[in-house]
Amino acid sequence: MKRAGFLYEKLLDRELIRDAIIKASRKKRRRRSVRRILNNIDHYVDELYTMIANESFTPSPYRRFQIKDGATQKVREICCPKFYPDQIVHWMMILVLEPVFMRGMCETNCGSVPGRGAHYGKKHIEKWYKLDRKNTKYCAKLDIRKFYPSSKAPAVMQELRHVIKCKRMLRLCETVLNSSDGLPIGNYTSQWFANFLLQRLDHFIKEVLHIRYFVRYMDDMCLWASSKKLLHRAVKAIEKFLAGLGLVLKANWQIFPTVARAVDFLGFRFFREKTTLRKNLALRLRRRVKKTYKHTQKTGRVRARDAAAVMSYCGWLKHAHCHGFFVKYVKPYVNFKKLKEAIRHEARIRARTAYCVGNAAQPRTV
């Protein structure tokens, strides 16, 4: 693959810097520190232009905190960078690097990629189950251990040098990568660097191991084949490949027949003839519906965040064979008309805020 050059020069574009500020400020425009930047956007565009031109960007210290993620309550450390200049510079980098990363990306890589997601991967799996039962007879389910903390800067930089020849852009990438030990969860750049780090693995699985059916969602991956023996060989080869990147597979990887057991992946359970919701996702939906119903009965109104959450969960139901679940646990307790009204009201408030921001972001004329 031909390496990309003259990338750093693309950062020296005031329209790109302005676009990065607007995109980085999404869902943060009520914060005082963000409004300060947006209300004087021309000044900060000039400051960032000078900073990038002089190569004087230095990452600020992260604000670190922990969250309990999902139904499993897994503890994750979040590293929150400062909005200015860090988050804006991260957005500028990705606006330039995204075409480079997308150029060699595998079709069935569907984690943190624009236009792809869980439903994108689901459609592929259901199509394979329908069209090729023989070569989807067995499934191998793998997960990389401590993927983000274990992804070190030297390994990412080694991969970047294969596709980028612009030395100034490489120096900026290295500056961001060296700001933390591993890829910090919270940086906008981290999800892109993480996907890119495993890009060669995707091609290795497809082109060298000849695994025809394969989906990766960040550090989780599933492979399908016609025999267990083929999948066992593939897992050993993947372990060896990951060792070269300083990564390790979790010891709980599994290979099993898809006829006897559903594949629990992407928030769904894939049976041969149907697809249902993952159990913990269904449980979270029931709890959210119950919580929203109780609050509505008590106060007579629906909170926008509850309405958005319930509508989002119901979107998952539409993509699965869960009509019985919907009729029993959702329909009797949810007034969809009220949910939509609450979401529309919140959207109008956000639109007014965005209108004010848009006016502030317009270039001034004399």
C-alpha positions in Angstrom: 0.0 0.0 0.0 1.3 3.5 -0.9 2.1 5.6 2.1 0.2 8.8 2.6 2.2 12.1 2.7 1.6 15.8 3.3 -0.9 15.1 6.0 0.3 17.7 8.5 -0.2 20.5 6.0 -3.9 19.6 5.9 -4.1 20.5 9.6 -3.1 24.1 8.7 -6.6 24.8 7.3 -8.7 27.3 9.3 -12.0 25.7 8.0 -10.9 22.3 9.2 -10.0 23.8 12.7 -13.4 25.5 12.9 -15.1 22.2 11.9 -13.1 20.3 14.6 -14.2 22.8 17.3 -17.9 22.5 16.3 -17.7 18.7 16.2 -15.8 18.4 19.5 -18.4 20.7 21.2 -21.3 18.4 20.4 -23.4 17.6 23.6 -21.1 19.9 25.6 -22.4 23.3 24.6 -24.0 24.1 27.9 -20.6 24.0 29.6 -19.2 27.4 30.5 -15.7 26.5 29.3 -17.0 25.3 25.9 -19.3 28.3 25.4 -16.3 30.5 26.0 -14.5 28.9 23.1 -17.5 29.0 20.8 -18.4 32.7 21.6 -14.9 33.7 20.4 -14.2 31.0 17.9 -12.1 33.1 15.5 -9.6 33.9 18.2 -9.2 30.2 19.1 -9.0 29.1 15.5 -6.0 31.5 15.1 -4.4 30.2 18.4 -4.8 26.5 17.2 -3.4 27.4 13.8 -0.3 28.9 15.4 0.1 26.0 17.8 0.0 23.4 15.0 2.2 25.5 12.7 4.9 25.8 15.4 4.4 22.1 16.5 4.0 23.4 20.0 1.0 21.3 21.1 1.6 19.6 24.5 -1.1 17.3 25.9 -2.7 18.5 29.2 -2.9 16.2 32.2 -6.0 13.9 32.1 -8.9 14.1 34.6 -9.2 10.4 35.6 -12.2 8.7 37.1 -13.8 5.3 37.2 -17.2 4.1 35.9 -19.0 0.8 36.2 -19.8 -0.2 32.7 -23.0 -2.1 31.6 -24.9 -4.8 33.3 -21.7 -6.6 34.3 -20.6 -3.5 36.2 -17.1 -3.9 34.9 -14.9 -1.1 36.3 -13.2 1.0 33.7 -10.8 4.0 34.1 -11.8 7.0 32.0 -9.2 9.5 31.0 -10.9 12.8 30.2 -8.7 15.3 28.2 -9.3 19.0 28.4 -11.7 20.4 25.8 -9.2 23.1 24.7 -6.8 22.4 23.1 -6.6 18.6 23.5 -10.1 17.4 22.4 -10.1 19.8 19.4 -6.6 18.7 18.3 -7.7 15.0 18.5 -10.7 15.8 16.2 -8.4 17.7 13.8 -6.1 14.7 13.6 -8.9 12.2 12.9 -10.5 14.5 10.3 -7.2 14.2 8.4 -6.4 10.6 9.3 -9.8 9.0 8.8 -9.4 8.4 5.0 -6.0 6.8 5.6 -7.4 4.4 8.2 -10.6 3.6 6.2 -8.6 2.8 3.1 -7.3 -0.5 4.4 -10.1 -1.4 6.8 -11.7 -4.8 6.6 -15.4 -4.8 5.6 -16.5 -6.7 8.7 -14.7 -4.5 11.2 -17.7 -2.8 12.8 -16.6 -1.3 16.1 -16.4 2.6 16.4 -16.5 3.0 12.7 -18.9 5.6 11.1 -21.7 3.9 9.3 -21.0 0.6 11.0 -22.1 -0.8 14.3 -23.8 -3.8 16.0 -26.7 -3.9 13.5 -24.2 -3.7 10.6 -22.4 -6.8 11.9 -25.7 -8.5 12.7 -26.8 -8.3 9.1 -23.6 -10.0 7.9 -24.0 -12.9 10.4 -27.6 -13.5 9.6 -26.8 -13.5 5.9 -24.0 -16.0 6.4 -26.3 -18.3 8.5 -28.9 -18.2 5.8 -26.7 -18.7 2.7 -23.9 -21.0 3.9 -24.8 -23.4 6.7 -21.9 -25.6 6.1 -19.1 -23.0 6.6 -20.9 -21.5 9.6 -21.2 -24.9 11.4 -18.7 -24.0 14.2 -17.8 -20.6 15.8 -14.7 -19.4 17.7 -15.4 -16.6 20.1 -12.3 -14.6 21.2 -11.5 -11.5 23.2 -8.2 -9.6 23.8 -7.1 -9.2 27.4 -7.0 -5.6 28.7 -6.9 -4.3 25.1 -6.7 -0.5 25.6 -4.2 -0.5 28.5 -2.1 -3.2 26.6 -1.9 -1.2 23.3 1.4 0.5 23.7 2.7 3.6 21.8 5.6 1.8 20.0 3.3 -0.9 18.6 0.8 1.7 17.3 3.6 3.9 15.9 5.1 0.9 14.1 1.8 0.3 12.3 1.4 4.0 11.5 4.8 4.1 9.8 3.6 1.5 7.4 0.9 3.8 6.0 2.1 7.3 6.8 5.3 9.0 5.6 4.6 12.5 6.8 7.1 12.9 9.6 5.4 15.9 11.2 2.1 14.0 11.5 3.9 11.0 12.9 5.5 13.2 15.6 2.1 14.6 16.5 0.6 11.1 16.8 3.5 10.0 18.9 3.0 13.0 21.2 -0.6 12.1 21.8 0.2 8.4 22.2 2.9 9.1 24.8 0.5 11.2 26.9 -0.7 8.0 28.7 0.4 4.4 29.3 -1.6 2.5 26.7 -4.6 3.9 24.8 -6.6 6.1 27.2 -10.4 5.4 27.2 -11.7 8.9 26.7 -9.5 10.2 23.9 -11.3 10.4 20.5 -8.1 9.2 18.9 -8.0 6.0 20.9 -10.8 4.1 19.2 -9.2 4.9 15.8 -5.7 3.9 16.8 -7.1 0.7 18.5 -8.9 -0.3 15.3 -5.9 0.5 13.2 -3.6 -1.5 15.4 -5.6 -4.6 14.6 -6.1 -3.9 10.9 -3.3 -6.2 9.8 -4.8 -8.9 12.0 -8.1 -8.7 10.1 -6.3 -9.2 6.8 -4.2 -12.0 8.3 -7.3 -13.9 9.3 -9.0 -13.4 5.9 -6.1 -13.7 3.5 -3.6 -16.0 5.3 -5.8 -18.2 7.5 -8.6 -18.2 4.9 -11.3 -17.7 7.4 -14.2 -16.6 5.2 -16.6 -15.5 7.8 -15.2 -13.2 10.5 -16.5 -10.2 12.4 -14.5 -8.0 14.8 -16.0 -5.4 17.2 -13.0 -3.7 18.7 -11.3 -6.4 20.8 -14.1 -9.0 20.5 -14.1 -11.2 17.5 -16.0 -14.2 16.1 -14.8 -16.6 13.4 -16.9 -19.3 11.6 -15.8 -22.3 9.7 -16.8 -25.8 8.7 -14.6 -27.7 11.3 -13.2 -27.3 14.8 -9.8 -28.3 13.6 -9.6 -25.3 11.3 -10.7 -22.9 14.0 -8.2 -24.4 16.6 -5.4 -23.8 14.1 -6.6 -20.2 13.5 -6.8 -19.4 17.2 -3.2 -20.6 17.7 -2.0 -18.4 14.7 -4.0 -15.4 16.1 -2.3 -15.8 19.5 1.1 -15.8 17.9 0.2 -12.8 15.7 -1.1 -10.8 18.7 2.1 -11.6 20.7 4.0 -9.6 18.1 1.9 -6.6 19.0 2.3 -7.1 22.7 -1.3 -8.3 23.1 -2.7 -11.5 24.7 -6.0 -13.4 24.1 -8.1 -14.1 27.1 -7.9 -17.7 28.2 -11.6 -18.2 28.1 -11.9 -18.3 24.3 -14.4 -21.0 23.1 -15.1 -23.1 20.0 -18.6 -24.6 19.7 -21.2 -25.8 17.2 -23.7 -23.1 16.2 -26.5 -25.7 15.9 -26.3 -26.6 19.6 -25.6 -23.1 21.1 -26.4 -19.5 20.3 -23.5 -17.1 19.6 -23.7 -14.2 22.1 -22.2 -11.3 20.2 -22.9 -7.6 19.4 -25.7 -7.4 22.0 -27.6 -10.3 20.3 -27.9 -14.1 20.6 -27.6 -15.6 17.2 -29.5 -18.9 16.8 -29.6 -20.7 13.4 -33.2 -19.7 12.7 -33.7 -16.5 14.8 -31.9 -13.7 16.6 -32.9 -12.5 20.1 -31.5 -9.9 22.5 -28.7 -10.7 24.9 -30.1 -11.5 28.3 -28.4 -8.6 30.2 -29.6 -6.1 27.6 -33.2 -7.4 27.9 -32.8 -7.1 31.7 -31.6 -3.5 31.4 -34.6 -2.7 29.1 -37.0 -4.1 31.7 -35.4 -2.1 34.5 -35.4 1.2 32.5 -39.1 0.7 31.5 -40.0 0.0 35.1 -38.1 3.1 36.3 -39.6 5.3 33.7 -43.1 4.0 34.4 -42.8 4.7 38.1 -41.5 8.2 37.6 -44.3 9.0 35.1 -47.0 7.7 37.5 -45.5 9.8 40.3 -44.9 13.1 38.6 -47.1 12.9 35.5 -44.2 13.7 33.1 -41.4 11.9 31.3 -37.8 12.9 31.6 -36.0 13.3 28.3 -33.1 11.0 29.1 -35.5 8.2 30.2 -37.6 8.7 27.0 -34.5 8.6 24.8 -33.2 5.5 26.6 -36.5 3.5 26.3 -36.8 4.5 22.6 -33.2 3.4 22.0 -33.8 0.0 23.7 -37.0 -0.5 21.7 -34.9 0.1 18.6 -32.9 -3.0 19.5 -36.2 -5.0 19.9 -37.2 -4.0 16.3 -34.0 -5.8 15.0 -34.6 -9.0 16.9 -37.2 -11.7 17.2 -38.7 -10.4 20.5 -42.3 -9.7 19.8 -43.5 -11.7 22.8 -41.1 -9.9 25.1 -42.3 -6.5 23.8 -46.0 -7.4 24.4 -45.4 -8.7 27.9 -42.8 -6.3 29.4 -42.8 -3.1 27.3 -46.2 -2.3 25.7 -48.3 -2.2 28.8 -46.0 0.2 30.6 -44.9 2.6 27.9 -46.8 5.5 26.3 -44.8 6.1 23.1 -46.6 9.3 22.4 -45.4 10.9 25.6 -41.9 9.6 25.0 -41.7 11.2 21.6 -43.1 14.5 23.0 -40.4 14.6 25.7 -37.7 13.9 23.1 -39.1 16.6 20.7 -39.1 19.1 23.6 -35.5 18.4 24.4 -34.5 18.5 20.7 -36.1 22.0 20.4 -34.0 23.2 23.3 -30.8 21.7 21.8 -31.7 23.2 18.4 -31.9 26.7 19.9 -28.5 26.2 21.6 -27.0 25.0 18.3 -28.5 28.0 16.5 -26.8 30.4 18.9 -23.5 28.5 18.5 -23.9 28.6 14.7 -24.3 32.3 14.7 -21.3 32.7 17.0 -19.2 30.5 14.7 -19.9 32.5 11.6 -16.9 34.5 10.3 -17.2 38.1 11.1 -17.4 40.6 8.2 -16.6 44.3 8.4 
